[in-house]
């Protein structure tokens, strides 16, 4: 915007200066030189924008030619002196600050000399006005340049911050996806493989003594393998658990769960069922699967009970077993805070994964256990929560 104003002002001043000379000095022998130099100055000035604003050698040569042509014009016709004002900004944009100030001071001296030549008598304003205009123009330009530099710095900082935020979001997204996958693998594939291993071990032990029971175990293991394969495919496509596929609801899916051979699983439904969001159903189903896997591997229980309760403002899943339990002081050690699941290796990953999964939905996980009296795990999710 400033450049356009300065360019327009220069050509207006140049045209006015030529017109003034022709009106004041008709038939002057210097007229051809004035017209030629004025035309040359206009053509040189037009070339400026094409050379850019950077202080390249061509730009510096161009500025020198423009200044020299203007100085010759001012020497022949002092009325061209005020064309220096746009040249002030050109010098300030092209040269380093110190060199620009020196050139502006030189141009100002030419303007003062030219005005004194035009005056019929000495006028103090002619000594003060040009330097004042030059100083004002320089101050305005320097201030605008500092503001522009500050804005460029701010924009660069904002862009850098946005890039850093984008990188942070990508990292957090990657970590969240890794956590989700670790929980899904633990709650599905790992449990299926564990069940298959136990069934095949049981079949191997009774293979010779009770072939019928062994074949039953093998068939059951084959069915679990099929479900695990379906779950793996759904996991790849990030679909709902296979137990919830085909329009099945959560109570129906919970009824189909088992804890492996030797553990009887019962299901109870309390309250009036209401439609649940897919994520809530998936989370509670995964919690139930993880809890039954823990019962199978650690509790030494004979029975397990799943109780799904609709309480109006929340839905609660309780998983109880009659296993050997563990001291109450160990519940904290076995169940870290939500959002901080441990590594998916060894024991103890199931409960942290459950807490993290429920925490994403605003839910909570509690654990009560007494040695010799079993364990009760309770997962609650508020129904009004919509993540």
KOLLUM-161436 format. One record per residue (C-alpha): x, y, z; residue number from 1. Coordinates in nm, 3 decimals, decimal comma, always signed. Layout:
N
@px = X | py = Y | pz = Z | num = NUM
...
//
This chain:
387
@px = +0,000 | py = +0,000 | pz = +0,000 | num = 1
@px = +0,277 | py = +0,245 | pz = +0,097 | num = 2
@px = +0,473 | py = +0,158 | pz = -0,217 | num = 3
@px = +0,174 | py = +0,232 | pz = -0,440 | num = 4
@px = +0,120 | py = +0,570 | pz = -0,270 | num = 5
@px = +0,487 | py = +0,661 | pz = -0,308 | num = 6
@px = +0,495 | py = +0,562 | pz = -0,675 | num = 7
@px = +0,183 | py = +0,767 | pz = -0,746 | num = 8
@px = +0,320 | py = +1,066 | pz = -0,553 | num = 9
@px = +0,648 | py = +1,051 | pz = -0,745 | num = 10
@px = +0,486 | py = +1,065 | pz = -1,087 | num = 11
@px = +0,246 | py = +1,339 | pz = -0,978 | num = 12
@px = +0,535 | py = +1,549 | pz = -0,846 | num = 13
@px = +0,742 | py = +1,482 | pz = -1,157 | num = 14
@px = +0,454 | py = +1,579 | pz = -1,388 | num = 15
@px = +0,382 | py = +1,893 | pz = -1,186 | num = 16
@px = +0,749 | py = +1,991 | pz = -1,193 | num = 17
@px = +0,768 | py = +1,952 | pz = -1,573 | num = 18
@px = +0,448 | py = +2,152 | pz = -1,617 | num = 19
@px = +0,573 | py = +2,427 | pz = -1,384 | num = 20
@px = +0,901 | py = +2,455 | pz = -1,574 | num = 21
@px = +0,725 | py = +2,478 | pz = -1,910 | num = 22
@px = +0,486 | py = +2,743 | pz = -1,778 | num = 23
@px = +0,756 | py = +2,948 | pz = -1,606 | num = 24
@px = +1,025 | py = +2,917 | pz = -1,874 | num = 25
@px = +0,858 | py = +2,904 | pz = -2,216 | num = 26
@px = +1,111 | py = +2,882 | pz = -2,501 | num = 27
@px = +1,406 | py = +2,817 | pz = -2,266 | num = 28
@px = +1,707 | py = +2,654 | pz = -2,438 | num = 29
@px = +1,718 | py = +2,401 | pz = -2,151 | num = 30
@px = +1,365 | py = +2,279 | pz = -2,221 | num = 31
@px = +1,474 | py = +1,981 | pz = -2,441 | num = 32
@px = +1,716 | py = +1,873 | pz = -2,167 | num = 33
@px = +1,448 | py = +1,906 | pz = -1,901 | num = 34
@px = +1,200 | py = +1,698 | pz = -2,099 | num = 35
@px = +1,464 | py = +1,437 | pz = -2,184 | num = 36
@px = +1,589 | py = +1,409 | pz = -1,826 | num = 37
@px = +1,233 | py = +1,402 | pz = -1,689 | num = 38
@px = +1,144 | py = +1,121 | pz = -1,929 | num = 39
@px = +1,463 | py = +0,933 | pz = -1,841 | num = 40
@px = +1,390 | py = +0,972 | pz = -1,470 | num = 41
@px = +1,035 | py = +0,841 | pz = -1,518 | num = 42
@px = +1,160 | py = +0,540 | pz = -1,718 | num = 43
@px = +1,430 | py = +0,461 | pz = -1,462 | num = 44
@px = +1,179 | py = +0,485 | pz = -1,180 | num = 45
@px = +0,944 | py = +0,245 | pz = -1,358 | num = 46
@px = +1,223 | py = -0,016 | pz = -1,369 | num = 47
@px = +1,261 | py = -0,009 | pz = -0,991 | num = 48
@px = +0,982 | py = -0,249 | pz = -0,888 | num = 49
@px = +1,105 | py = -0,506 | pz = -1,140 | num = 50
@px = +1,443 | py = -0,520 | pz = -0,962 | num = 51
@px = +1,290 | py = -0,604 | pz = -0,623 | num = 52
@px = +1,356 | py = -0,444 | pz = -0,286 | num = 53
@px = +1,666 | py = -0,644 | pz = -0,189 | num = 54
@px = +1,996 | py = -0,446 | pz = -0,198 | num = 55
@px = +2,142 | py = -0,632 | pz = -0,496 | num = 56
@px = +2,410 | py = -0,482 | pz = -0,719 | num = 57
@px = +2,158 | py = -0,406 | pz = -0,994 | num = 58
@px = +1,927 | py = -0,241 | pz = -0,743 | num = 59
@px = +2,211 | py = -0,025 | pz = -0,610 | num = 60
@px = +2,318 | py = +0,077 | pz = -0,962 | num = 61
@px = +1,958 | py = +0,163 | pz = -1,042 | num = 62
@px = +1,927 | py = +0,378 | pz = -0,729 | num = 63
@px = +2,248 | py = +0,559 | pz = -0,817 | num = 64
@px = +2,123 | py = +0,636 | pz = -1,169 | num = 65
@px = +1,787 | py = +0,762 | pz = -1,039 | num = 66
@px = +1,957 | py = +0,984 | pz = -0,780 | num = 67
@px = +2,209 | py = +1,123 | pz = -1,032 | num = 68
@px = +1,938 | py = +1,198 | pz = -1,291 | num = 69
@px = +1,729 | py = +1,370 | pz = -1,027 | num = 70
@px = +2,027 | py = +1,576 | pz = -0,906 | num = 71
@px = +2,097 | py = +1,698 | pz = -1,262 | num = 72
@px = +1,732 | py = +1,791 | pz = -1,302 | num = 73
@px = +1,735 | py = +1,984 | pz = -0,974 | num = 74
@px = +2,047 | py = +2,167 | pz = -1,084 | num = 75
@px = +1,878 | py = +2,271 | pz = -1,410 | num = 76
@px = +1,532 | py = +2,328 | pz = -1,259 | num = 77
@px = +1,507 | py = +2,360 | pz = -0,878 | num = 78
@px = +1,132 | py = +2,297 | pz = -0,891 | num = 79
@px = +1,207 | py = +1,922 | pz = -0,930 | num = 80
@px = +1,344 | py = +1,916 | pz = -0,575 | num = 81
@px = +1,024 | py = +1,786 | pz = -0,411 | num = 82
@px = +1,046 | py = +1,466 | pz = -0,617 | num = 83
@px = +1,301 | py = +1,371 | pz = -0,352 | num = 84
@px = +1,029 | py = +1,281 | pz = -0,097 | num = 85
@px = +0,935 | py = +0,953 | pz = -0,269 | num = 86
@px = +1,306 | py = +0,891 | pz = -0,324 | num = 87
@px = +1,353 | py = +0,907 | pz = +0,054 | num = 88
@px = +1,139 | py = +0,593 | pz = +0,093 | num = 89
@px = +1,312 | py = +0,426 | pz = -0,201 | num = 90
@px = +1,651 | py = +0,482 | pz = -0,035 | num = 91
@px = +1,526 | py = +0,363 | pz = +0,301 | num = 92
@px = +1,382 | py = +0,045 | pz = +0,148 | num = 93
@px = +1,693 | py = -0,033 | pz = -0,057 | num = 94
@px = +1,995 | py = +0,059 | pz = +0,156 | num = 95
@px = +2,110 | py = -0,044 | pz = +0,502 | num = 96
@px = +1,991 | py = +0,202 | pz = +0,772 | num = 97
@px = +2,313 | py = +0,406 | pz = +0,802 | num = 98
@px = +2,370 | py = +0,432 | pz = +0,427 | num = 99
@px = +2,002 | py = +0,521 | pz = +0,376 | num = 100
@px = +2,021 | py = +0,803 | pz = +0,632 | num = 101
@px = +2,333 | py = +0,943 | pz = +0,462 | num = 102
@px = +2,158 | py = +0,940 | pz = +0,125 | num = 103
@px = +1,844 | py = +1,100 | pz = +0,270 | num = 104
@px = +2,056 | py = +1,374 | pz = +0,425 | num = 105
@px = +2,225 | py = +1,436 | pz = +0,089 | num = 106
@px = +1,893 | py = +1,455 | pz = -0,093 | num = 107
@px = +1,765 | py = +1,693 | pz = +0,176 | num = 108
@px = +2,064 | py = +1,921 | pz = +0,124 | num = 109
@px = +1,986 | py = +1,934 | pz = -0,249 | num = 110
@px = +1,623 | py = +2,020 | pz = -0,171 | num = 111
@px = +1,725 | py = +2,302 | pz = +0,066 | num = 112
@px = +1,967 | py = +2,446 | pz = -0,192 | num = 113
@px = +1,703 | py = +2,426 | pz = -0,464 | num = 114
@px = +1,440 | py = +2,601 | pz = -0,251 | num = 115
@px = +1,682 | py = +2,879 | pz = -0,162 | num = 116
@px = +1,749 | py = +2,931 | pz = -0,533 | num = 117
@px = +1,379 | py = +2,960 | pz = -0,606 | num = 118
@px = +1,317 | py = +3,209 | pz = -0,325 | num = 119
@px = +1,331 | py = +3,582 | pz = -0,395 | num = 120
@px = +1,462 | py = +3,646 | pz = -0,046 | num = 121
@px = +1,591 | py = +3,444 | pz = +0,247 | num = 122
@px = +1,322 | py = +3,244 | pz = +0,422 | num = 123
@px = +1,411 | py = +3,048 | pz = +0,741 | num = 124
@px = +1,132 | py = +2,800 | pz = +0,664 | num = 125
@px = +1,329 | py = +2,688 | pz = +0,361 | num = 126
@px = +1,610 | py = +2,575 | pz = +0,592 | num = 127
@px = +1,377 | py = +2,398 | pz = +0,839 | num = 128
@px = +1,092 | py = +2,254 | pz = +0,631 | num = 129
@px = +1,290 | py = +2,011 | pz = +0,407 | num = 130
@px = +1,490 | py = +1,857 | pz = +0,698 | num = 131
@px = +1,168 | py = +1,832 | pz = +0,899 | num = 132
@px = +0,992 | py = +1,654 | pz = +0,615 | num = 133
@px = +1,289 | py = +1,424 | pz = +0,567 | num = 134
@px = +1,307 | py = +1,346 | pz = +0,938 | num = 135
@px = +0,932 | py = +1,278 | pz = +0,952 | num = 136
@px = +0,944 | py = +1,053 | pz = +0,648 | num = 137
@px = +1,240 | py = +0,863 | pz = +0,789 | num = 138
@px = +1,076 | py = +0,822 | pz = +1,131 | num = 139
@px = +0,750 | py = +0,700 | pz = +0,979 | num = 140
@px = +0,930 | py = +0,452 | pz = +0,758 | num = 141
@px = +1,152 | py = +0,317 | pz = +1,038 | num = 142
@px = +0,851 | py = +0,277 | pz = +1,266 | num = 143
@px = +0,655 | py = +0,093 | pz = +0,999 | num = 144
@px = +0,953 | py = -0,132 | pz = +0,925 | num = 145
@px = +0,987 | py = -0,221 | pz = +1,293 | num = 146
@px = +0,616 | py = -0,300 | pz = +1,315 | num = 147
@px = +0,638 | py = -0,511 | pz = +0,999 | num = 148
@px = +0,940 | py = -0,696 | pz = +1,138 | num = 149
@px = +0,760 | py = -0,757 | pz = +1,467 | num = 150
@px = +0,457 | py = -0,889 | pz = +1,278 | num = 151
@px = +0,675 | py = -1,117 | pz = +1,066 | num = 152
@px = +0,842 | py = -1,248 | pz = +1,381 | num = 153
@px = +0,503 | py = -1,305 | pz = +1,543 | num = 154
@px = +0,373 | py = -1,485 | pz = +1,236 | num = 155
@px = +0,687 | py = -1,702 | pz = +1,225 | num = 156
@px = +0,640 | py = -1,784 | pz = +1,594 | num = 157
@px = +0,275 | py = -1,871 | pz = +1,537 | num = 158
@px = +0,359 | py = -2,092 | pz = +1,242 | num = 159
@px = +0,633 | py = -2,265 | pz = +1,439 | num = 160
@px = +0,399 | py = -2,312 | pz = +1,734 | num = 161
@px = +0,133 | py = -2,454 | pz = +1,506 | num = 162
@px = +0,383 | py = -2,698 | pz = +1,358 | num = 163
@px = +0,494 | py = -2,801 | pz = +1,706 | num = 164
@px = +0,133 | py = -2,848 | pz = +1,817 | num = 165
@px = +0,061 | py = -3,054 | pz = +1,507 | num = 166
@px = +0,366 | py = -3,270 | pz = +1,579 | num = 167
@px = +0,259 | py = -3,308 | pz = +1,943 | num = 168
@px = -0,093 | py = -3,405 | pz = +1,838 | num = 169
@px = +0,048 | py = -3,661 | pz = +1,597 | num = 170
@px = +0,265 | py = -3,808 | pz = +1,871 | num = 171
@px = -0,025 | py = -3,814 | pz = +2,117 | num = 172
@px = -0,247 | py = -3,971 | pz = +1,853 | num = 173
@px = +0,016 | py = -4,236 | pz = +1,787 | num = 174
@px = +0,052 | py = -4,312 | pz = +2,158 | num = 175
@px = -0,325 | py = -4,323 | pz = +2,203 | num = 176
@px = -0,358 | py = -4,562 | pz = +1,910 | num = 177
@px = -0,082 | py = -4,782 | pz = +2,048 | num = 178
@px = -0,258 | py = -4,786 | pz = +2,386 | num = 179
@px = -0,589 | py = -4,870 | pz = +2,220 | num = 180
@px = -0,433 | py = -5,153 | pz = +2,024 | num = 181
@px = -0,256 | py = -5,290 | pz = +2,331 | num = 182
@px = -0,586 | py = -5,295 | pz = +2,521 | num = 183
@px = -0,771 | py = -5,454 | pz = +2,230 | num = 184
@px = -0,505 | py = -5,721 | pz = +2,185 | num = 185
@px = -0,500 | py = -5,798 | pz = +2,557 | num = 186
@px = -0,879 | py = -5,811 | pz = +2,586 | num = 187
@px = -0,935 | py = -6,022 | pz = +2,275 | num = 188
@px = -0,652 | py = -6,205 | pz = +2,102 | num = 189
@px = -0,445 | py = -6,273 | pz = +2,414 | num = 190
@px = -0,750 | py = -6,410 | pz = +2,597 | num = 191
@px = -0,849 | py = -6,630 | pz = +2,305 | num = 192
@px = -0,496 | py = -6,770 | pz = +2,282 | num = 193
@px = -0,487 | py = -6,829 | pz = +2,657 | num = 194
@px = -0,818 | py = -7,014 | pz = +2,645 | num = 195
@px = -0,703 | py = -7,224 | pz = +2,354 | num = 196
@px = -0,382 | py = -7,312 | pz = +2,535 | num = 197
@px = -0,569 | py = -7,423 | pz = +2,848 | num = 198
@px = -0,817 | py = -7,630 | pz = +2,646 | num = 199
@px = -0,546 | py = -7,798 | pz = +2,443 | num = 200
@px = -0,346 | py = -7,872 | pz = +2,758 | num = 201
@px = -0,660 | py = -8,023 | pz = +2,915 | num = 202
@px = -0,721 | py = -8,229 | pz = +2,601 | num = 203
@px = -0,362 | py = -8,354 | pz = +2,604 | num = 204
@px = -0,394 | py = -8,469 | pz = +2,965 | num = 205
@px = -0,707 | py = -8,682 | pz = +2,897 | num = 206
@px = -0,634 | py = -8,779 | pz = +2,538 | num = 207
@px = -0,570 | py = -9,146 | pz = +2,616 | num = 208
@px = -0,798 | py = -9,188 | pz = +2,917 | num = 209
@px = -1,104 | py = -8,998 | pz = +2,790 | num = 210
@px = -1,090 | py = -8,937 | pz = +2,413 | num = 211
@px = -1,444 | py = -8,799 | pz = +2,402 | num = 212
@px = -1,365 | py = -8,525 | pz = +2,654 | num = 213
@px = -1,039 | py = -8,451 | pz = +2,473 | num = 214
@px = -1,223 | py = -8,408 | pz = +2,143 | num = 215
@px = -1,474 | py = -8,179 | pz = +2,315 | num = 216
@px = -1,187 | py = -7,962 | pz = +2,439 | num = 217
@px = -1,033 | py = -7,953 | pz = +2,092 | num = 218
@px = -1,365 | py = -7,856 | pz = +1,932 | num = 219
@px = -1,410 | py = -7,582 | pz = +2,192 | num = 220
@px = -1,058 | py = -7,458 | pz = +2,124 | num = 221
@px = -1,133 | py = -7,458 | pz = +1,752 | num = 222
@px = -1,444 | py = -7,245 | pz = +1,812 | num = 223
@px = -1,241 | py = -7,002 | pz = +2,022 | num = 224
@px = -0,981 | py = -6,985 | pz = +1,745 | num = 225
@px = -1,253 | py = -6,898 | pz = +1,494 | num = 226
@px = -1,383 | py = -6,622 | pz = +1,720 | num = 227
@px = -1,028 | py = -6,497 | pz = +1,768 | num = 228
@px = -0,976 | py = -6,483 | pz = +1,392 | num = 229
@px = -1,298 | py = -6,286 | pz = +1,347 | num = 230
@px = -1,195 | py = -6,054 | pz = +1,628 | num = 231
@px = -0,853 | py = -6,001 | pz = +1,469 | num = 232
@px = -1,017 | py = -5,904 | pz = +1,140 | num = 233
@px = -1,253 | py = -5,665 | pz = +1,316 | num = 234
@px = -0,964 | py = -5,520 | pz = +1,512 | num = 235
@px = -0,780 | py = -5,444 | pz = +1,188 | num = 236
@px = -1,087 | py = -5,262 | pz = +1,058 | num = 237
@px = -1,160 | py = -5,101 | pz = +1,398 | num = 238
@px = -1,509 | py = -5,248 | pz = +1,412 | num = 239
@px = -1,722 | py = -5,344 | pz = +1,712 | num = 240
@px = -1,641 | py = -5,664 | pz = +1,903 | num = 241
@px = -1,755 | py = -5,978 | pz = +1,724 | num = 242
@px = -1,993 | py = -6,058 | pz = +2,011 | num = 243
@px = -2,179 | py = -5,732 | pz = +1,935 | num = 244
@px = -2,189 | py = -5,785 | pz = +1,559 | num = 245
@px = -2,514 | py = -5,852 | pz = +1,378 | num = 246
@px = -2,722 | py = -5,629 | pz = +1,604 | num = 247
@px = -2,657 | py = -5,821 | pz = +1,927 | num = 248
@px = -2,700 | py = -5,614 | pz = +2,244 | num = 249
@px = -2,474 | py = -5,608 | pz = +2,548 | num = 250
@px = -2,677 | py = -5,847 | pz = +2,773 | num = 251
@px = -2,687 | py = -6,104 | pz = +2,494 | num = 252
@px = -2,314 | py = -6,071 | pz = +2,436 | num = 253
@px = -2,236 | py = -6,106 | pz = +2,808 | num = 254
@px = -2,442 | py = -6,427 | pz = +2,825 | num = 255
@px = -2,215 | py = -6,588 | pz = +2,567 | num = 256
@px = -1,892 | py = -6,530 | pz = +2,764 | num = 257
@px = -1,708 | py = -6,806 | pz = +2,943 | num = 258
@px = -1,397 | py = -6,832 | pz = +3,159 | num = 259
@px = -1,265 | py = -7,158 | pz = +3,021 | num = 260
@px = -1,295 | py = -7,515 | pz = +3,149 | num = 261
@px = -1,359 | py = -7,559 | pz = +3,516 | num = 262
@px = -1,522 | py = -7,219 | pz = +3,573 | num = 263
@px = -1,900 | py = -7,184 | pz = +3,557 | num = 264
@px = -2,015 | py = -6,838 | pz = +3,448 | num = 265
@px = -2,360 | py = -6,703 | pz = +3,535 | num = 266
@px = -2,516 | py = -6,384 | pz = +3,403 | num = 267
@px = -2,772 | py = -6,163 | pz = +3,579 | num = 268
@px = -2,957 | py = -5,861 | pz = +3,444 | num = 269
@px = -3,105 | py = -5,600 | pz = +3,676 | num = 270
@px = -3,303 | py = -5,289 | pz = +3,594 | num = 271
@px = -3,467 | py = -5,191 | pz = +3,266 | num = 272
@px = -3,227 | py = -5,213 | pz = +2,970 | num = 273
@px = -3,186 | py = -4,896 | pz = +2,764 | num = 274
@px = -2,997 | py = -4,846 | pz = +2,436 | num = 275
@px = -2,630 | py = -4,785 | pz = +2,501 | num = 276
@px = -2,375 | py = -4,613 | pz = +2,278 | num = 277
@px = -2,152 | py = -4,853 | pz = +2,087 | num = 278
@px = -1,842 | py = -4,740 | pz = +2,274 | num = 279
@px = -2,008 | py = -4,802 | pz = +2,611 | num = 280
@px = -2,117 | py = -5,152 | pz = +2,507 | num = 281
@px = -1,771 | py = -5,231 | pz = +2,369 | num = 282
@px = -1,599 | py = -5,103 | pz = +2,683 | num = 283
@px = -1,816 | py = -5,307 | pz = +2,923 | num = 284
@px = -1,780 | py = -5,617 | pz = +2,710 | num = 285
@px = -1,402 | py = -5,578 | pz = +2,705 | num = 286
@px = -1,400 | py = -5,527 | pz = +3,083 | num = 287
@px = -1,600 | py = -5,847 | pz = +3,127 | num = 288
@px = -1,366 | py = -6,039 | pz = +2,900 | num = 289
@px = -1,061 | py = -5,907 | pz = +3,081 | num = 290
@px = -1,208 | py = -5,985 | pz = +3,421 | num = 291
@px = -1,291 | py = -6,344 | pz = +3,318 | num = 292
@px = -0,940 | py = -6,384 | pz = +3,179 | num = 293
@px = -0,797 | py = -6,274 | pz = +3,514 | num = 294
@px = -1,029 | py = -6,516 | pz = +3,694 | num = 295
@px = -0,921 | py = -6,800 | pz = +3,467 | num = 296
@px = -0,550 | py = -6,731 | pz = +3,504 | num = 297
@px = -0,516 | py = -6,607 | pz = +3,863 | num = 298
@px = -0,821 | py = -6,660 | pz = +4,083 | num = 299
@px = -0,849 | py = -7,039 | pz = +4,101 | num = 300
@px = -1,226 | py = -6,992 | pz = +4,108 | num = 301
@px = -1,501 | py = -7,243 | pz = +4,032 | num = 302
@px = -1,777 | py = -6,993 | pz = +3,959 | num = 303
@px = -1,800 | py = -6,638 | pz = +3,829 | num = 304
@px = -2,102 | py = -6,412 | pz = +3,816 | num = 305
@px = -2,162 | py = -6,127 | pz = +3,574 | num = 306
@px = -2,425 | py = -5,874 | pz = +3,680 | num = 307
@px = -2,530 | py = -5,592 | pz = +3,448 | num = 308
@px = -2,735 | py = -5,324 | pz = +3,624 | num = 309
@px = -2,916 | py = -5,029 | pz = +3,465 | num = 310
@px = -2,952 | py = -4,754 | pz = +3,727 | num = 311
@px = -3,105 | py = -4,478 | pz = +3,517 | num = 312
@px = -2,811 | py = -4,238 | pz = +3,524 | num = 313
@px = -2,542 | py = -4,504 | pz = +3,485 | num = 314
@px = -2,484 | py = -4,864 | pz = +3,388 | num = 315
@px = -2,279 | py = -5,090 | pz = +3,616 | num = 316
@px = -2,112 | py = -5,422 | pz = +3,543 | num = 317
@px = -2,009 | py = -5,637 | pz = +3,842 | num = 318
@px = -1,787 | py = -5,942 | pz = +3,800 | num = 319
@px = -1,759 | py = -6,161 | pz = +4,111 | num = 320
@px = -1,573 | py = -6,488 | pz = +4,166 | num = 321
@px = -1,525 | py = -6,736 | pz = +4,451 | num = 322
@px = -1,150 | py = -6,763 | pz = +4,404 | num = 323
@px = -0,870 | py = -6,726 | pz = +4,656 | num = 324
@px = -0,873 | py = -6,344 | pz = +4,640 | num = 325
@px = -0,589 | py = -6,125 | pz = +4,764 | num = 326
@px = -0,527 | py = -5,872 | pz = +5,043 | num = 327
@px = -0,710 | py = -5,540 | pz = +5,011 | num = 328
@px = -0,377 | py = -5,356 | pz = +5,024 | num = 329
@px = -0,284 | py = -5,522 | pz = +4,693 | num = 330
@px = -0,576 | py = -5,375 | pz = +4,499 | num = 331
@px = -0,388 | py = -5,050 | pz = +4,442 | num = 332
@px = -0,080 | py = -5,237 | pz = +4,331 | num = 333
@px = -0,281 | py = -5,447 | pz = +4,089 | num = 334
@px = -0,497 | py = -5,159 | pz = +3,965 | num = 335
@px = -0,300 | py = -4,842 | pz = +3,879 | num = 336
@px = -0,466 | py = -4,515 | pz = +3,795 | num = 337
@px = -0,656 | py = -4,478 | pz = +3,472 | num = 338
@px = -0,464 | py = -4,339 | pz = +3,185 | num = 339
@px = -0,136 | py = -4,496 | pz = +3,298 | num = 340
@px = -0,151 | py = -4,855 | pz = +3,176 | num = 341
@px = +0,168 | py = -5,044 | pz = +3,221 | num = 342
@px = +0,351 | py = -5,225 | pz = +2,944 | num = 343
@px = +0,165 | py = -5,505 | pz = +2,776 | num = 344
@px = +0,406 | py = -5,767 | pz = +2,900 | num = 345
@px = +0,376 | py = -6,005 | pz = +3,190 | num = 346
@px = +0,098 | py = -5,990 | pz = +3,446 | num = 347
@px = -0,098 | py = -5,689 | pz = +3,561 | num = 348
@px = -0,184 | py = -5,525 | pz = +3,228 | num = 349
@px = -0,555 | py = -5,613 | pz = +3,237 | num = 350
@px = -0,671 | py = -5,387 | pz = +3,521 | num = 351
@px = -0,481 | py = -5,077 | pz = +3,403 | num = 352
@px = -0,624 | py = -5,131 | pz = +3,055 | num = 353
@px = -0,975 | py = -5,155 | pz = +3,200 | num = 354
@px = -0,930 | py = -4,834 | pz = +3,398 | num = 355
@px = -0,794 | py = -4,651 | pz = +3,093 | num = 356
@px = -1,081 | py = -4,775 | pz = +2,874 | num = 357
@px = -1,345 | py = -4,672 | pz = +3,128 | num = 358
@px = -1,172 | py = -4,340 | pz = +3,195 | num = 359
@px = -1,211 | py = -4,245 | pz = +2,829 | num = 360
@px = -1,589 | py = -4,269 | pz = +2,882 | num = 361
@px = -1,598 | py = -4,094 | pz = +3,217 | num = 362
@px = -1,637 | py = -4,424 | pz = +3,399 | num = 363
@px = -1,471 | py = -4,577 | pz = +3,705 | num = 364
@px = -1,337 | py = -4,916 | pz = +3,809 | num = 365
@px = -1,339 | py = -5,046 | pz = +4,167 | num = 366
@px = -1,196 | py = -5,367 | pz = +4,304 | num = 367
@px = -1,278 | py = -5,543 | pz = +4,632 | num = 368
@px = -1,108 | py = -5,860 | pz = +4,744 | num = 369
@px = -1,048 | py = -6,060 | pz = +5,060 | num = 370
@px = -0,816 | py = -6,362 | pz = +5,085 | num = 371
@px = -1,021 | py = -6,681 | pz = +5,064 | num = 372
@px = -1,345 | py = -6,500 | pz = +4,983 | num = 373
@px = -1,302 | py = -6,410 | pz = +4,617 | num = 374
@px = -1,297 | py = -6,082 | pz = +4,431 | num = 375
@px = -1,559 | py = -5,838 | pz = +4,305 | num = 376
@px = -1,477 | py = -5,602 | pz = +4,019 | num = 377
@px = -1,722 | py = -5,321 | pz = +3,944 | num = 378
@px = -1,722 | py = -5,101 | pz = +3,632 | num = 379
@px = -1,957 | py = -4,801 | pz = +3,616 | num = 380
@px = -2,017 | py = -4,565 | pz = +3,322 | num = 381
@px = -2,250 | py = -4,262 | pz = +3,342 | num = 382
@px = -2,517 | py = -4,277 | pz = +3,074 | num = 383
@px = -2,531 | py = -3,901 | pz = +3,029 | num = 384
@px = -2,163 | py = -3,891 | pz = +2,929 | num = 385
@px = -2,104 | py = -3,857 | pz = +2,559 | num = 386
@px = -1,731 | py = -3,858 | pz = +2,477 | num = 387
//
